[in-house]
Amino acid sequence: MSVPENIEDLRRNIQLQLADMSRLLEMMSSDDDVVREARASFLKLSVLIGRALDIELQ
């Protein structure tokens, strides 16, 4: 993976990685408590990262 040249590229790359991770977590069975906890934790982390970088998460 190449290093972004500016903050907008960095924000976009982070947004894409968050979306990809979210998609992967959704593919896992939610019957498992660990998976549910991982999803909740990831959602909180996504929101914090979004706020810190001032990006809009979808």
Secondary structure, DSSP 8 states (H G I E B T S, - for coil): ----SSHHHHHHHHHHHHHHHHHHHHTS-TTSHHHHHHHHHHHHHHHHHHHHHT----
